[in-house]
């Protein structure tokens, strides 16, 4: 069986690329198709595959300025000739799912999210009234075209897999397609519980508007509790002006230092909405509880404190019901009073093994194999990394209903 893997761009190792890396390890002999590639920008296990790039690669500076080429993405992804392949697996948060395969080929797409900047976050990325009339008219035309193409191209996929139930609902909303759910892999083996816990709370995020760090800062200004904020972004200067003396800003840290700061935190503050949200899982992998807005991917990852739940179930955090300063303040005050429920940090850490890369590989393989059998294809994956079994029944529960 000849296999192709598709990912939008390979220029750095961010969340989507880490997921794609595990898919690449499952299929070491597959060929990769991507719009643009920066050599050396991604993991060696990805670079080891034969890579094909689109005509966008020939545009000077495309590996750095590829977002500006968005209107050309559909044309570029459709230009790939995938007729030799029996199985195509795309990793998509933009246009990768739109590749054209031959009719008898199987196309499985792992959807990180539909394009948020043309759907639910449209007016956050492009607020009304910004820019001149010509610029606004041009963007509206491009966005309208991309939405039409996005829906049409979703029908080319044989099997969709979402990275969370939150994304699966969005896939149904925009594409009217049902999707299985396989959570992204989190390398929990890289994290450990610290013997030392300091008194500070931690927020770890890009400093952009939709992350809602402004709410956390205002809440901690009132609480006068220590808060460290790790990250950079367009909102940093404004957030620093908003912050009181109890709030400290740190630049992005090397991985080992980030893990140390994370492991010593009293709790992680997570006021935004994420499709999945790897950082809360990484915090739990250090035994650190999470105080989060109760919607989005955290409903799949965090086991909230609830006095009516089974007494033997280990909570890994608690939710606040709305994105307001008052809700965050009350959640932190509740956490301060009920810290006894979060003292067993090793037990919190144990809940994260359901997101181990081995679990991801096993579930992706099972989805592809099941879909292939239905199509009469002989699917035999060549797994280069060991796949360990975990007793997920020990950790998995039916998550709480969305509070938003």
Secondary structure, 3 states (H helix, E strand, C coil): CCEEEEEEEECCCCHHHHHHHHHHHHECCCEEEEEEECCCCCCHHHHCCCEEECHHHHCCCHHHHHHHHHHHHHHHHHCCCCCCCCEEEEEECCCHHHCCCCCCCEEEEEECCCCCCCCCCHHHHCCCCCCCHHHHHHHHHHHHHHHHHHHHHHCCCCEEEECCHHHHHHHHHHHCCCCEECCCCCCHHHCCCCCCCCCCEEEECCCCHHHCHHHHHHHHHHHCCCEEEECCCCCHHHHHHHCCCCEEEECCCCHHHHHHHHHCCCEEEECCCCCCCHHHHHHHHCCCCEEEECCCCHHHHCCECCCCCCCCCCCCEEEECCCCHHHHHHHHHHHHHCHHHHCCHHHHHHHHHHHCHHHHHHHHHHHHHHHHHHCCCCCCCECCCCCCCCCHHHCCCCCCCCCC
